[in-house]
């Protein structure tokens, strides 16, 4: 699909990128959970019923048997120092474990459902085809006295695309201490929690607005997906087919290449 991006962009000289900031104005996006069963797909990946995602820390309270395939879950358990000794040995063969996970049927189904969401929900919001991060980043924030990650802007990292748009989609109800905190405008410093129900996603300017989490002092695990997209007319493959450090693909929802800004 990256070859298709290159082919389409090579059809005409590329004008300077002109990006409409309204495309990443902070917005809550409502979607049909029956049409886009992301929670069911993630539940299968995490090997728990989708209704029990917010109780993930209880589902894995007694750990025995083989380790789960999902790297995000192993990472969350490791942060809480709850990995059994045998599971901890996976650190030495992490790449092999990730390859095994990405060959699984559960991962393939999540990728299929996610792509459908991007094509049917995200692309209409942008108004043209997009290059999009895939797979999305799956995060599990268990109850803890430590935050998950640190305060940052995406444009602090190498490979960030200036015209990128961030999406954050919780698969559990999120509020207060178990959610994402974002400032309203670049350098505003007025951080507030993004409080959502399943069936809502949050579009925001993660490249320029700082965002972070706090220690999850609730009794509910937060499970979420996040990813970045770039309008195809603004896409410049300067970093080996990646948005930041993330691999990406391109949608093909329009019969012809989307009009370029300035043409």
N, C-alpha and C positions, 0 to 999 in steps of 0.2 A: 504493500500500500504506500510505502514511502516513495517507491518508484513512480507511482501515480501522482503523488504530490509534485515531484520534480518535473514530470512530464507536463502537468497542467500549468505550473508556474513558468515553464520554459516557452510557452506559447506566445508570450508577449514580453517586452522589456518590463522589468519591475520598477514601478514608480516608488518614490519614498513612502514608507509606511505612514498612513494617516489613520489613526485609531480614534474611534468615537468613545470617549470616556463613559458615556451613558451605558455602554454595553457591560460595564462592570460596577455600575452603581449598586450599592447594597440592596438586596431584594430577597424576600422569602418567596420561593417558588413552590406551588402546590402541584402534586402529581397524583395520578391514579395508581394506588398500590396493587390493585388487581391486574392492571395492565403491565405494571413494572414490578414484579415480585422480588425486589432486591433483598428484602429481609429473609425470605425463604431461601434464596440462593446463598446468602451469607451464613444462615443457620446451618445449611448443609456443609459448607466449607469448615465451619467451626465445630461441626459434629454435635450440635445441640439443637433442640426444637427452636424454631424462630421466635416462639412466644417467650422463651426463657433467656433471651440474649441479655436482658438487664440483670439476670441472676447468674451470669457466667462465672463469677467468682465463687458461687456456691456449687455450681455444677462440677467445678474442678477442685472442690475442697479436699477430696480424697483422691489422690492421684495414684493410679496404678495402671498396669497394662502398657501397651505400646504408646508412644507419644503421638499427639495429633500432628497431622501434616502441616497445618497452617502456621507459617512463620510468625505472623502477627500475634497469634495466641501464645506461642512459645516466648516471644519477646515480652509480652505483657506479664506472663507468669515469672519470667526471669527478673523483671524489674521489681517484682514483689518478693523475690528470693523464695519462690515456691516451687521451683523446678526440682523434681527428684534427681538424685545423683545420676542415674542412668540417662535421663533426658538431657542433663547438662552436657553429656559427652557429645551431643549433636553439634555443639559449637565447632568441633574439629572437622565436621563434614557438612557445613551449612549449605554450601553451593549444591551439593548432591541432594540434600533434603529439599531445597527450593525447587530443583529440577523435577523431583518426584512429585511435589505438590502441584506444579504447573502442568504435569501430565495427567492429573487426576480428572475424572469426569465432573466432579464438583466445581473445580476451577473453570473448566470449559463452559459449564452452565452459567456460572457467575459472569464470565466474559461475554457470553451471548446476551444475557439480560442487561448487562451494563451498556453494551453497545446499542441495544435497542433504546435504552433511556437517553443516551447521548443523541441518537438520530431523531427521536420523536419529541424530546423535551428541550434539550440544550440547543440543537441547531435552529429550531424556530425562534428561540430567544435571541440568538446571534443574528439570524437573518441570512446566513450563508453557511456553506460547509466549513468545517473546522478541522484542525489538527488537534487531537486530544490524547491526553495521557492514558495509557492502558498497559497493564491493569491499573485500576484506581488503587490508592493507598488505603488499606484496611487497618483501622486502629481500634484497639481495645483498651479502655482506661478503667482499670479495676479500682475499687475503693482503696485509698492509699493516703499516706501523709506526704507523698512526694508528687509534684506535678509531672505531667507527661510532656517532655520537651521544654523549650525555653522561648521567651518572647523574641520574635523575629519578623522580618519582612522577607518575602521570597526573593526580591531583587538583591539581597545581600549575598546570594549564592551564585556561583559561576554557572553559566548556561541558561540563566533565567531569560525568558522572552519578554521584551518590553510590552508587548500587546497581549499578554496572557490574562485570562479570566479564571478566578478560582471558584470552585463549587465544593460545598461541604454538605454531606447528607447523612444525618444520624439515622440509625436503624432502631433506636430506642428513644424513649422520651428523654429530652435533655433539658437541664435547668441548673442554675446556680453553679455549684462547684464541679459538676461532671460534664460541663459543656465547654465550647470554644468561647474565648473572650477576644473581642475585636474593637479597635478604635474606629470611630465613625468616619474620619478623614485622615489623610496622611499627616502625621505629627500632631494630631489632636490630643492624644493621650487620655481620651475619655473612654476607657475600656468598659465594655458592658457585655454581659453574658448573652449568647445567642440561644434563646429558649424556643425549642421546636418540638413538635410531635412527629412520629413516623408518618410519612406522606407529605413532608415538607423538606425542602432543601434550601440552602442559603448560598446565594451568589455574592461574591465580594471581591474587593480589590486587594488581594493578598500580596501582590507585588510591592505595593507602596504603603499599605496600612499594616501596622504591627498587629500581631495576634499571638495568642498563647493559651495555655491551660493553667489551672490552679490545682492544688491537691484535691482529689476527689473525696470529700468528706461525707458524701451521701452513702446510702447503702445500695446503690445501683451502679452496675457496670455500664459504661457508655461504649457502644459499638458504632463506628461511623466509617464512611467512605469519603475520601477527598481526592480531587484531581484538578487539573488545569487544562484549559483549552485556549487555542489561538485562532481567530478568524483566518480562513484560508488566504484571504487577500492580504493579510499582514504576516503570514508565515514566512520565515526565512530559515532554511535548514542550515544553520551555522554551527550546530553542535552535534553532528552525527545522528540526526533523526531523533533528537530528544528535546523535551521541554524540561529545562533544568537537568536533573540526573535521571529523568523518567523517560522510558521509551514511549513512542506515540504512534498513532495511526491517523488516517484521514477518513472523514466521511465522504460519501458520494450521493447525497440526497438530491442534488440539483442535476437536471439533465445536461446542463452545460456548466462550465466553470463560472462561479459567481463573479459578477462585475467587480473590478478592482476600484478601490477608492481613487478618485482623481481621473478616471477614464470616462 
